[in-house]
Every structure is written in C-alpha cells, then in structure tokens.
Amino acid sequence: MANALRRCICGPAASCGRATNPLLFAGHGLRYRNRKLEVILTTTIDKLGKAGETVKVAPGHFRNHLMPKILAVPNIPIYAFLIREQRKLYQRDEEESIKEASKEKEDISQKNKMKEYEMVAKRLKNACLSLRRLIKVDNELREPVTKEELVAEVARQLCVNIHPDNIHLPTPLSSVGEHEVVLRLPREIPRPQGLLQWTLNVKVRKK
C-alpha cells in the first residue's frame, strides 16, 4: 500500500526514494517538544499501530523516519481519503487470498482424510476381529454383538478408530462363527482388483 500511495502523492520524484510533496514537509515547522502529530499509518508498525490507523507521534520521528519512507502521512482529508481507497483495494485482495488459502487448506485436509480412510480400510481388510461370548443352545449367543461393540473392539484390538456409521450391520451378530461385516467407507477409496466392497472379518467364539 505504501508504494501505491507513494505514486499518488509523490509523483515522478518517488523513483528517487524520497518524498518531495510539499505537504509532507509540514512537520518541519512543528518543533514543539511536547506536541504530538496526528498521522495515518500506511503500513503496520510494531508497537505503533496497524495500517490505516490514526496515531500520534513526535514531529521529529515523523519527519526523520516515517515520512521519508512513506510509513505514515499527515492526518488531513486528502490523505485520509487516499488511505481509505487503498485499504478497500487491499482488503479485496486480502479476502481473495484468504479464500484461496482456505480452499487449499481444505483440499489438503480432504486428501489427508482420504489417505487415513484408505489406510484404515486396508488394515481392517487384512485383520480379524476376535470376540468371545457366552452361548445358549445351538451356538446362539446369549447377548448379540451390536455395531457399537464392534466399534469398541476395533479400537481396542486393532487400534483403529471408526464411526458406527462406517459399519453396515442391519441386525446384531447372534451366533458363533466367522462373519464378514460390510464397511461403509467413501467410494473414492480405491479397492483392490476383484474386491467388491470393504469388509471386516469378525470371529465370534464361545467362552
């Protein structure tokens, strides 16, 4: 913003790196030691203020440091107007940059999430979840194995965290034996050739 403002208020002389607009040198006549000048910052300065803010500074500091580098301009209507217009332009650019950065961050987050899903799917496919339950007659379980129990056992035995919605189990497991439980994972996860769907192998044994 300082460069754009420099072109507006300094004209061709800005190429030499010094401000030559006579209005900027109004500070030369203010030599009162206890008086502060009101200036508008064109850029953010640590311990002083943010770009666009009006602050009070010592005349010598403004004359010798801030003014030659166009870090601040006198607080008069013409400069206040220029600063406001420049801030509008820069705010639009900043908003666009923030949107692009947010979208890029979201894309990276989505890719990382998909990688995690893919790793989980492969790990569950090659693993076997083993459960022991009390049975009644005909190998029927006294208490069926629910979806929530499978989620807890996957976390405990396989150190993998999944959500109940990732498991398709229309009815709880009610018998001893081996079961293939269908996993509901994002379709974008590539499946090995010949594999129609991701599944979790569950082996229920009697105690």
Secondary structure as UniProt FT lines:
FT   HELIX           2..10
FT   HELIX           11..16
FT   HELIX           22..29
FT   TURN            33..34
FT   STRAND          37..41
FT   TURN            46..48
FT   TURN            51..52
FT   STRAND          54..57
FT   HELIX           59..61
FT   HELIX           62..66
FT   TURN            67..70
FT   STRAND          72..74
FT   HELIX           77..125
FT   STRAND          128..133
FT   HELIX           137..139
FT   STRAND          140..145
FT   HELIX           147..158
FT   HELIX           164..166
FT   STRAND          167..168
FT   STRAND          173..175
FT   STRAND          177..183
FT   TURN            187..188
FT   TURN            193..194
FT   STRAND          199..206
//
